[in-house]
Amino acid sequence: MFLDFWHRTVRGAATNCGFVFFLLFLWNCWTPVTMAQLHISLTTQEALPPGAAGVTRTQDPVSVGIPLADTAGITSTSQLGLTGAASGQFRVLGRWPSGNIKWVLVDTLADVPAGGQNTNIVLTTGSGNFGGSNLATDNGSSISINTGTATFSIKKANFNLLDQAVVNGRTLVASGASTGLVVVGPAPGNTTCPCSTVYASSNDANSQATIEENGPVRTVIKSTGQFVDGAGHAYMRYTVRMHFYQGKEDVKTVVLLQNADYGPSNTFASAYKGFSAFEARLTPALGTGRSFSFGTSGSPVKGSFTGTENAYIYQGYSTKMEDCNWAAPGSGASLYPYISRTLITKKSCQSVWSYKQEGFKVMQAGAALSSGSKSHYPEGWADMWDSSGAGIEVGGYQMAAYWPKSLQFMNGGSEARIGIWPDQSLFGSGAQEYFQAWPQYSLYEFYVHLHSSKLPRESTDYRRLEYPLIARAQRAHYNDSGVLLYPIIDAHEQDNYLRSLEVVCCISDLAPHIYRTYDWAGGGGGNQAEMRWADLMLWIQRGYVGRYINARHFYTYQIEQVFPRSDFLGTNRFHWRDRPDSELGAQAFPENISSLNADVNCDAGFKRCGRNWIDMQHAHWYGMIDYYFMTGDETVKDAIQDGVSDAYANPKSRLVTNGSYWASRDVGVALMSDARLFLFFSAIGDPAAADSALVAGEAILDKQIRPELSASGYGSALTGVSRTRGLQFGGHGEPRQAKPFQQGILSEGLWEFLQVHGTKWPQYDETFDLAYGIANFTLKEAWITNGSGVHCNTGSSFAYEILIDKINNPLFPACSQTGWFNFYNYAKYSGDPNAWVPKFKSYLQHLNGNGSFYAEYGLIFTSAVIHEALHPQPEKLMDVPVKVASLGEGSYSLSWVVPEGARSYRIKLSDKQIVDWLNFNATTNTFGFDPSVNVPWFAATNVTSPPPPGVPGNVQTFTVGGLDPTKTYHFVLKAYISSSVRIGK
């Protein structure tokens, strides 16, 4: 397997990185000129939530990450091309261990009818970027961008967003006129309001800007710096990415407000920092006769400036895309509200608050031109133009949903402001200050469109920006490329399988939510798996755009709040994993550094002012990796490298070194995280980080999987896997218990870690055996046949939990989900669908016994198992009769008739009789087979290096030696045999 090679190479490269690059150099030099012909069809459409109206697109940009199979042999983007497109550019996102491209970011321009699709663009072999010259040029102190219809200039030092903009020969932003990004904060040295000091990006002479991506279709300019007042005092940091497109006069800007510098307790650096506004300020070079238009929930509101008055739209609290975690009062996700509120009443997954600022207002010179309630959602754009029609349109992504927000034209239209965190006094009453939590970020996306003539359809123009084009390849291509850990089954095949069981069908798209907080510790089936990653897979499988957007929103939230971020310690970047243990908690997060103002100005408790760290028992983050490769979004990559890797892929975390992940699901998620981070860091060319991920994962196995758990009088470890019963216990909690749904999460983690190492890993068989033992525990000891559930109908399913040390009588089939990978690992190990499919069908029918959907219904977790049921392994693990003869002095001769279709052998030995299962009965606490003289197959000792199968029908012999001569050993031989062949045929 490729992972075997990559594992060996990466582990060595931790001390000799040059060897890796030498191998890649040789590969590139020796790669044959010929390669597999590519023909990857793309489906391009608008990122429209369900119910939203589309607009016709003409040569609009689309950016999509596409996987390439290792066998395609593509080593360079100069080997790629597109048909059905006039322009294209390519960027490598990740590579296979061979050096071949694994993920490539494709940028092109496409025509798409309103609400429709474009299926004419095909990724093929070619000669690389085409359709024009690179858009950006580095001029030393500035960067210029020429899109064909507009030219822009970006300053490196004293960054002020757009320093200059010229559209169709008309200067619409003059050099040096704009302020750029602004934080209105307290006086220097303070961290709480009153706030009237302007800290601007344009005051930072040390800001930096680079061309992060460049091509004929799109360029990205990345700027970093500090907010500085006129006297040189700094207050927080920023990262900005500005996207420019061929033939367009608009700019997509993604802004991160950062408060993550290092500082000891009670210092300015580690303070929660207050401010009254965070804005983007641009000064347009417009003539006289300035007019404006604001998008509302109805018709646009239009007007003209009569003097130096201000005109703006302000968005207060809105229910648009509201997630239950924000609405629910008193939940574990409660945060300090962005707008002051009072609870009126409570409802299930819903709350009724009275906010001091609700709905939107359009104002001019202090007079209201329009307004709406919290359930009226303005479109989120504002346009201003002079008598010639030249002007500037600004807007924010999902402005109503990401309240509070504002779009302002100040002082008679002399300045345009985008209120990322607007001055709440604009609403008229109820203003409060904001706090940027430490060490956290805040992210927002906004748009600027500069036009040299009057826009005929401002709303249409804005929706083109807010609902960009997105694309995907065909489902089968993702499977064939080998980049996913689980195959994506055909949707019709999956639905027909469910219908055949008379299970409620079928999964649908959903209306996306905005995630501003999350109840990580909340119970229930909807919070046991990475549901947003599952949404991404449904986008690939079924083209569900709402689920794609939902995943995007969740990962945006995770970039901001979920993992502690780290910026600068003095003048150097740092990671929390490298700080002294005295400053860190068990999961390597900064828990022992108190933050100035955190308790004084924010709600007491852990979730203060927008800090909502992940819970290790419900750590649903890892879909970020696939999202990065599917989008090329560098803000996501930064968060994985900067935040996630401090929690996972971190061998120094006390959770790893102490073996103290609390429960089976924690261990499973940690193994999943380390496995996926290994693949991520390997692909992006960071072998040291990849190696750390493997070291951390292997330490978890050594501490919490491999030890023999003390259970029913056998074993001695406080955490590990019972070799008599197969269950895993994390070592914490009384009474001790094993929950099948948590064993399922652990099974998923074990499977993914096995895939990373590959079959040549010396511990592969032993680890797979333990995974099989866990699967057996859930499908045998914890399985209840024809029971009567308390909340579910009569049927067969897993028990909710098995108490390890007590009699479990009675046991009921539970409604709990997340047991899918118990079936999956059993299927992968045995290859025999007859051994598990009947129970899987019962499980599906039991969960849907009341005729309703369940949280994990139709997701990748279920469909991966359905795929195994319909497309079983080509080989079954079957018993082969073996004759054993003692040769004395600890040696034995084994002989057997080679079965037809045998591909490989597994041989086990023990000084006890080896049986399939000890048949422990949890309702009586008794074994069916005496553990003192019997051992289950999964726990018996593996004979290393069994021989390859000989000629079918012939007798094959094998000698095992070096055993304890004072003991008598028993042997069992199994063979992986083609599923179409039976022993004795």
N, C-alpha and C positions, 0 to 999 in steps of 0.2 A: 504493500500500500504506500501511497505517496507520503502519508503521515509518518510511517516508519523512517523513511529517509530523512524527512524534515526534522523529526525528533532528534535523530543522531547528529545531523548537521548543526542544528540550533544549539544543542547542548555543548558541542565543541566550540561553537562560535562565541559562546559567552566569554571565552578567554582568547579567542583567535578569530575576530570578526573578519579579518582580511581573507581568511580561507573561504568564507561564504561568498564574498564578492569575486574571488578568483574563480570559483565554480560557476557563478553566473556569467562571468566574462567568457569562460570556455564554452558554456552553453550557447551564448549569443554568437560566438565565432563559428561554432560547428553546426548550428542549426541548418538543416537542409533548406534550399531555396523553396522547394515545394512544401505545401502545408494543406491541411484539410480545408476544403472550400466552405466558407461560412455562408449561411443563408438564414438569418435570424429576423423573423418578421416582428415588427413593433406595432402595438396598438396604442394610438395617441388619442387622448380625450381631455376634456376640461376637468379640473379638480372641483367638481360641483357637489356640494352636499345634497342629499335627497331633497327634492322639492325646489331647488334653486334653478333659475332660468339661465340658460347658456347664451353666449353671444358668438357670432360668426368670427372665426379667426383667420387672418391672412398673414402667412409667414410670421407666426408668433413663435417665440422660443420654447423649446422643451429640452429638459435635461434629465437623463435617466441613467442609472447604473445597470449594466447588463453583464451577466456572468459569461465567461468563456470556458469551455472544457479544456483540461490540460492537453487532451489529444488534439485540439485544434492547432497547437503549435504556434500560437501567436506570441511573439516575444516583444514586439514593438508596435506602438500606435501607427507607425508608418506602414503597417501591413493591413490597416483597416480602411473601410470605405462605407458609403451609404448609397443605396439606390432609392429613387423617389424623393430625393432632397437636393436642393441647389447648393446647400452649404452644410458643412459638418466639421466637428472637432472632437478629439478624443484625449482622455487623460487616464492614466493607469491609477486605479484605486487599490489594487492588491494583486499579488502574484502567487502562483503555485510554487512549491519547493523546487521545481525544475527551472524556475525562472520565467516560465510562460505566464501570460497575463491571465489572472483569475477573474477580476472584475474591472471593467472599463466604463468610464463615464462618457456618455455620448451626448453631445449638444448639437441640436439642429434647429431648423425652422420648419414649421408645418402649417398647412391649411386644414382647418377643422370646422365643419358646419356646427351651428348652434345646437348643443345637446347631442352631437354626433361623435363619430370617430374617424380617424384616419388610419388605415391599415396598409398604406402603400409604401411606407418607408421600411427598408430592409438593411440590416447591418451585414455587410459583406467584407470580403477581402478587397483591398484597395491600396492607395498610396498615402494615406494619412489625411491630415486636415486639408480642407478644400473650400472653395467658395469665397476667397478673399484673403486679405492680409490680417495679421494679428491686430486686434483693436487697440491695444495699449502700448505705449512707449515710455520707457524710463528716461527722463531728461536730467537726472541728477538730483536737483532739489524739488522736482515735481514729476508727476506722471500725467501724461495726456492720453485721452481716449478719443478715437475717431470712429463713430458708428456708421458713418456714411451720410447720415442726415443731421448729425449733431457732433460737436466736439466739446469735450469736458477737460478740465484741468484740476488735478488734486495736489495740494501741497503736502509735503512730507512733514516738515516742521510747521508748527502752528496750524495744525490741521483744522480746517473750517468746513468740512463736508465738501460741497462743490465750490472750489475757489473761483472757477469761471465756467460758464456754459454758453455756447453759441449754437443756435438752431437755425438751419437754412440761412446762414449769414447774419442772423440777428442775435446780438448779444443780450442774453436774458439774465445772466448773473455776471457781474463785473468783478474782476480780480480784487481780492482784499476787502470786499464789501460785507461779507457774511461773517457772523459770529461763530457758527457751527453748532456744536453740542454744548448745552449749558445745564449746569446744576445750580439751582438757587438754594444756597445752604446758609448755615450760621456763620457768625464771625469766625475768623481763623483761630484754630485751636479748640473750638467748641464742636459739639456733635448733636446739639438739639436746637430747635428753633426758639426764639424768633429767627427767621431766615430771610435775608435780603442781600447777601453777598453773592455776586455772580462769579461762579467758577466755570471757565470756558475752555473748550478744547483748543481754541485758537490762541490761548495764552501760553500753551505748552511748547516751548522752543525745542524740547527733546522728543516730541512725538515722532512716530515713524510710520511710513506707508510703503507697502511693497505690492508688486504684481503677483498675486497668489495663483492666478490662473489666467491664461491668455490664449486666444485663438481667434479665428475669423467670425465665430458665432457669439461668443460671450467672453467677457473678461471680468475678473474679480479683483478688486483692490482692497487690501486689508490694511487698516490703520489701527495703531495702538498708542495710548498715551494717558495723560492725567488731566483732570479738570483743575485748572489753576486760576487764582484770582489775579487782579492787576498788580499785586505786590509779590507774586511768586509763591503763594501758599497753595499747596495741593490738597484736593479733597476727592478721594476715590479715583478709580481708573475706568477706562473704556476699551472695548474692542469693537471695531466697525468693519463690516464687509459690505462693499458696494458693488452691485452687479450691473453691468452695462451690456447691451445686446445690439447685434448688427441691425441696422435700419431702424432703430428705435431712439426716441428722445426721452425715454424714461429711465429711472434708476430705482432698483430695489435695494433697500438698505436694511441690514440686520445689525442692531445695536445691542451690545451687552454693557450694562452698568455693573461695575465690579467693586466689591468691598471684601477683598480676600488677601490683603497683605498680612504678613506675620507680625505679631507683637505680643509681648508678655501680658499678663493680666492687668486690667484696668489702665490700658494705654490707648492713645488715639488710634493706633493701627488696628486694634482688635475691637473697636467700638462698633455698635450698631449706629449707623450714621443717619441723622435726620436731615430732611430737606423739604422745601415747599413746592418745588417743581423740577422736572427734568424734561428738557425740550430740545428739539432741533430747530435752529433759527437760520433762515436763508433770506437774503436781501435781493429781491428781483430787480432788474434794471428795466422797469416799465415806464411808459409814458403817461400822459394825462388821461382823464376820462376813465378811471379805474372802476370796474364793476366786479361783482362776486356772485357765486352760486354755491349753495350748500346742499349736499344730498341728505335727504331726510327719510322717514319711513313712508312718505308719500311723494308728492311732486317736489322737485327741487325748489328751494327758497332763493330768490334772486334779489339783488339790490345793487346800488351804486354808492360810492363814497362821496360825501359832500364836503368833507374837510379832513381833519386828523383823527376822526373817531376810529374805534376798533370794531371789527365784526368777527364773529366766531360761532362755532358749534361746540357745545360741551356735552359730553356723555357721562351721566351719573350711573348709578346702579341700574343694571339691566338683567333680565332673566334669560337672555339669549344664550343657548348652549350651556346653560348652568348645569353643573354636575352635582350629584347628590352630596358629595363630600363637602362642597362649599355650603350648600344650603342647610345641611343637617346641624342643628344646634347641639353643642355639648358632645359632639363626636370626637374621636381620637384625632380627627383632622382639623379641628378648629384652629383658626389663625386669627391674629389681630386683623380686623377688617380694614380694607383700604379706604372705605368710607364709613364714618361712624354710624352705628346701627343699634336698634333696640329690639329685642325679641318680643313678639306679640303672642304667637301661639306656635305649637309644634304639630307636624304631620309626618307620616312615614315617608322617608326619603325626600322630604320637602319641608320647608320652613316658611314662616311668614315673619319677615323682619320689617321694621320701619327704618328705612335709611334716611339720613338727613338730606341726601341728594339722590333723587330717583329720576330716571328717564333722561331725556335730552332737552336742550334749549338752544335755539339759534338767536343770537343777540346782535344788535347793532346800536352803538351809542347808548348802551344801557337799556334799550327797549327790546322786548321779546318779539321776534318775527315769526317764530314757530316753536312748538314744544311737543313732547310726547311722553307717555308714561313708561314705566319700566318694561312693559310688554310691547312697546313700539321701538323698532330697531332701525335707526338711520343707516344709510348705505356706507357712510364712513369716508366721504371725500369732500373736498372743497376746491373750487376753482376761482382764480382771479385773473383778469385780463384788462388791457388798456383799450383805447379807442381803435387801435389797429387789429385787435383780436389776439395779439401776442400775450402770453401769460404763463402762469404756473398752477398746476393742479397737484394737490397733496392729498394723501390718504393713509390710513393705517389698517393693517390686517385685522379683520373682524373687530372693528372699533367698538361696536356695541357690546360684544361678548367680553372683550378685554378691558372693560371699564375700570377706572375712569380714564377718559381720553379727551383731547380737544384738538381742534384745527382752527388756527387763528390768523387773521390778517390784521396787523397792527398799524396804528398811526396812519390811517388813510390808505392802507395797503402798501406801506413802505417796507414791511417785513412779513414774511410768512413763518408761522411757528407750528410745529407739530408737538402737541402735548403728550409726550410718552407717559409721563406722570404729571398731569396738568396742575396748574395752580388752582386749588379747589375754591378759592375766593371768586373765580369766574362764575360759579353757580349762583352766588349771591348770599349764601348762608351755609352754616354747617361745615366750614372748612376745617381740616386737620392736617397735620404734617405727615409725611411718609417716613419710613425707616427702611434703609437697605440693610438686611440682616448680614451678619458676619459669621463665617466666611462664605458668602454666597454671591450669586449674580442675579441680574434681572434682564430679560431678553424681550425685544420687540422688533417687529418688522414693519417698515413704512415705505411709502412710494412717493417719488417726485416725478412729475411729467411736465416737461417744459415744451411749450408749443408756440410756434411763430405766427399762427393764425387761429381764429376762434375755433374751439372744439365743437363739432356739430352734435356730439352725443357724449356728454361728460360721464354719465352713468355707465354707458357701455365701455368707455375707455377705462374706467376704474375697475369694473368687474373683470376686464381682461387681465388686470394686474392682481386682483385679489384671488381670482380663481385661475391660476396659471395652468398651462398644459402639463399633463403628466403622461407617462408611458410605461408599458410593460411588454415583456416578451411573452411568447406562448408558454402555457403551463409546462408542457412537456420539455421545453428547453431548459427550464430551471432544474428539472429532474435529471435530464441527460448531462447537464454541465457538471453535476456532482458537488455543487457548492452548498447544498442544504443537507442538514443532518437527517431529515425525514422526507420521504417522497410526498409530493402533493397529489392526491388521488383525483381522478377525473370527477367533476362535480356530479354529473349524471349517474356515474357508477356508484358514488357514495349515496346519493339520494335514493336510488333504486334499492340499494341494500337496506336502508332504513325502512323504506316502504314495505319491503318484503317481510320485515319483522313487525309491521303495523305500528311502527314508532312514528311519532309526530314528525312531519317533514314539511318544510325544509328551512334551513337557516337563511336569513335575509340580511340585507344591508341595514345600517343603523344611522341615526342622526348623530353626528359627532358632538362631543362635549369639549368644553374648555376646562383644562385641569389647572387649578390654582392651589390646590392642596389635595392630600390623599390620606385616607385612614389606613395607613400601612398595616396596623395591627388588627384590623377588623376581621371578624370571622366570616364563614360562609363559603360556598362553592365558587362564588365569583371573585374570590381574593386568594386563590391557592395556586394560580398559574399565571404565566405571562400573557395576559389576554390581548394586549396591544400587539405583541409579536404575532399572535394568532390572527389579529385583524390584517396585518401585512400579508400573511399567507392567503387570507381570503381575497385580498386584492389580486394576488397572482392567480388564484384558483378560479374566482368568479367575477373579477373586475368590480368589486364593491368599493366605490370611491369613498363613500361615507366612512367606511372602516379605515381606509388609508389615511384620510384626514384625521380621524380620531387618534390613530397611532402617532401621526405627526404632532398633534397637540400634546399628547402625553409625553413624548420625548422632549418637546420644547420645555415643558414643566420640569422634567428631570434634569435638563441642563442647568436650570436655575437653582433648584432647591434641594434636590434629593441627596446629593453627595457634597461634603465639604469641598470647596474649591481652594486653590492656593495660587497666589500671584507672586509676590516678592518678599524676600527676606533681605532687607537692605536693597542692594541693586541686583540680586540674583534670584532667579526662579527657584522654587522649592516644592517638595512634595511632603505631605503630612506623614507618609510612611517613613520618611527619613528623619523625623524629629525625635527627640528623646522620649522614651517610654513613659516618663513621668508626666508628659503633656497629653498623653493619648489614652483613650479608653480601650476596651477589649477589642473592638473592631478597627483600631488604628485611626479613629476619628478624634479630633481635638476636644476632649471632654473636660479637661482639667484646667482650661484657660477661661476664666470668667470674662465676659464681654461687657465693657462699660456701657451703661444705659439699657442693657438687655432687660433687666427686671424692672427698672424704673419706668421705662417708657413703653414697654410692650406687655402683652399678657404674660403672666407667670407661666412657667412650664417650658417644655422643650420646644414647642412649635411657636416661635415668637417672630413676629414681624416678617414672615415669609421664609422661615427656616423649618423644613419639614423632612428631616433625614429619614432615610430608608430603614425599614425594620428587617432584620436578618431572617426572620421567620416568614416574611412575605416579600422577598426582594425581587420584585418583578421588573427588572431593568434590561435584561440581556437582549431584548429585541432591538435595542439601540444599534447593535453591531450590524444586523441585516439592514436596518434602516439606513445606516451610513452608506453601506455598499450599494443600496438601491437608489440613493439620492446624491451621493458625493457631498453631503452637507458637512462642511468642515467644523461647524460649531458643535456638532454631535461627536465628531472625532476628538476634538479638544476635550470634551467632557469625559469621554472614555479614558483618554490618556491622563487627564489631570485629576479627575474625581473618582471614577470607578476603580481604577487600579490601586488606589490607596486602601480600598476596602477588600478587593479581591486581587488575585495575582500577587498577593503580598505575603510572602512566607514569614514575615516578622509579626504579623497580626497575632494578638494573644489568643484569638479564637482558633487559630491554626496551631500555634506552638503549644497551647494548653489542651488542645483537643476538646474545646468547650462550646462548639456549636450545640445549641440547646436540644434540638429535636431532630428526628430523621429528615424532615423537610428542609431544615437549615443546612444539613450536610449535603442533601441533594442539590439545593440551589448553589451552594458553594462549589461543588464539583462541576455543575453546569457552567457557572461563571468562569471558573478557571479553564475549563475546556474551550469555551468560546473565546476567551481572551487569548489563549494560546494561538488559536487559529487567526484571530484578528491581528495580533502583533506579528505573527509569522508573515501574514499576507502583506502588511505595510512595511516590512523590512526592519523590525525591531527585535532581533533575536534575544537580546538580554531580557527584555520584558516578557517575551514568550517563554523563556526558560524559567523565569520567576513564577509564571502561572503554573507550569508543570510541577515545580518544586512545591508550591503551596498545595496543589491538588494531591500530590503524592503524600505529603505530610498529613493531610486530612484522612487519606486512606489508612495510613499507618496508625493514626491516633484513634479513629472512630469507626473504621470498617473492619480492618483485619483482626483486631483483638477478639478473642472468643468471649462473648458476653456470658456473664453468670446468669443462668436461667434453668430452673427446674432441677437444680442440683449438679449442673455441669457447667464448666467454664468458670473463670474467675474475674474477668474484666468488668468494669463498671459501665463501659460503653463499647459497642462493637456489635458483631453478628453472632447469634447463638448457633453453634454447630449442630445442635440437636433439633432446633425448631425453625431456624432460618430467619427469624425476626431480627431487626436492628433496633437498638435503643440508644438514644443520644446521651444518656447519662444523667439526665436532669428530670426532676418532677416526681412527685409521689401522689398516688401509687404509681409504680412503673407500668407503662402501657405501650402497646404498639398499635398504631392506627393505620389500617390499610391505605387510606388516602395519602398519608405521609410516607408510607413505604413506597407508594407509587411515585411520588416526587423524588425520593431517593433513587428509585430505579431509573428514572429519567437521567439523573445526574451520573449514575454509574455507566449507563449506556453511552452517554456523550463522552465521558472521559475515556472509555474503552476505544471509541472511534478515533480519538486524537492519538492514542498510542499505537493502535494497530495490532494485528495478531502476532507480530514478532516481538512484542514487548514481553520480557521474561515473566512478568506478573499477570499477563493477559488471562490465561486459563484460570488461575486462582481467583482473580477478581470477577471474571465472568461466572465462575462457580458460585461465588457469594451472591451475585445478582440473581442467579437462578434460584438459590436457596430462599432469598427474600420473596421472589415471585411464587415459589411453592408455598411458602407460609401464607400468603394472602389468598391463593387459589385453593388451598386445602384446609389448613387449620382455621383460617378466618372466614371461610366461605360458608354461608348459611343457605341450605337448600329448602325451598318451599316453606320458609318461615313466615311469620306474621309481624310486619313492622308497625311501629307506633305511628309514624307519619307517612309511611309508604304503603302501598297495597301489598297483599300477600305475593310472595315471589321468592326469587333466589338472588342473593347479592352478598357483598362483604358485610361483615359486622362493622359497626362504627369504630370499635376499639376492642382489643384483647388485653385484659389485665394480666401482666406477666406472672405475678406471684399469687394470684387468687383464682378461685373457681369462678368461671364466667357463666353463670346460669341464672336466668335464661340469656340467650343471645338472639338478637333480632337482625334481619337484613336491614341495613341502614340506607338512607337516601344520599349518603355522602358521595361526592364526585371525586375526580382527580385520581382514580384508581387505574387509569388507562395503561400506564407503563408497566404495571404488574403483568398485564397480558402481553405487552410488547416484548419485554425481555424473555418471557417464557417462549414466545413464538420464535424469537431470534435464536434462542439456545437449542430448543428441541426440533424446530422445523416441522413440527407435527400439528397441523391445525385441529385435528380431532381431539387433541388433548386439552385445548383451551377455548376454541371457538364456541361450543355450546354454552359455556359459562359467560363468555363475553356477550352473547346474544341475550342471555338472561339478565345480565347487568344493564344493558341498554333498555330492555323492556321494563325492568324494575324501576329505573330512574324515570322513565316516561309513563309509568303506570297510571298516573292521574291525567294523562293526555295533555301535559303542558311542556313548555320548553324548560331546559335547565341551563345553567350559566355556561357550561362548557360544550353545550350541544353544537355539533357541526364544526367545531374548531379543529385545529391541526392535531390536537392531542387525541381526539376520537378518531379522526380520519386516518391518522398514521396506523392505528390498530386495524381499522377496516381494510386498509390497503394490505396489511399482512394476512387478513382473513381471505381476501380475494386473490392475493398474489403471494402465496406462501413461499418460504425459502425453497430453493431447488434441491436442498439436501435435508434429510432427517437424521437425527441422532438415534441410532438403533442399537440394541444389545446384540452382541456377537458371542455365541457360546465359546468359552475358552477352557482349555485343559491346563492345569497347573501342576508342575512337578518340582518338588524341592530338590535342589542340588547340594544342599548342605552349606554350612558356613555363611548363611544369609543370602544365598543365591537361589533363584527360581527360574525354571524354564516354562514359558508360556507357548501354547500352540493352538491354532484355530484354522478353520477353513475360510479362506478369503471370500467374502460375499461379493456378489456381482454388484457393480456400481459403487463400490467403496471409494471414497475420495481421501479420507484421512481417518486416523484413529485417536481415541482418548482412552488411556489406561489409568485406572485408579488402584491403589493398594491401601490396606489397613490391617492391623492386627485384630480387627473386629470384622464381623460379617458386613458386607456392603449391601445395603438395601436402597430402594428408591426413596423411601420416606419413612420416618419413624412413627407417623400417624398419631401425633399428640392430640388429645381431645381437650379442648379448652373448657368444656363444660364439666369435666370431671378431674382435670389436671392429671391425666394418666397417659402413658405412652402405649401405642399399639405394639411397638417393638422395643425391647429392653435396650436402652442406650448403653448399658454396661457391656453388652456383647454385640451391638449393632451400631453402624454408623451410616447416615444417609450419603448417597452418592456425592452430593455437592460438597460435603465436608471431608470426604476421603482424600488421601494424598495423591497428587498427580505424579505419574511417572513421566519424567522429562524425556524429551526426544524420542517419542514412539516412532517405529519404522513407518515408511510409506506403505500403502497396500501393495501386496504382491499380485500374482496372476489369479483372477477369479477362479474359484473351484479348487485351487491348490492349497496345501497345508503351509501355513506360515508360522515361523517360530521366532521367539524373542526372549532374550535373557535379561533378567533384572537382578542386579547384585548390590553388594554393599549394605545390606539390611542387617538389623540386629539379629544375630544368630540365636538369641535366647527366646525369640518370639516366633510365632507362626503367623504368616501373612496370607491374606485373601486378596484376590484380584478380580476386577471386573473390566471387561473390554467393551467399548462402544465404538461404532463407526459412523461417520457422516456418509450416508448413502443417498444416491440420487432418489428423489421422491417417487420416481416412476418405477422403481425396482423394489422387490421384496426379497428378504433373506430366504434362500432356498429355491428361488425361482429358477 
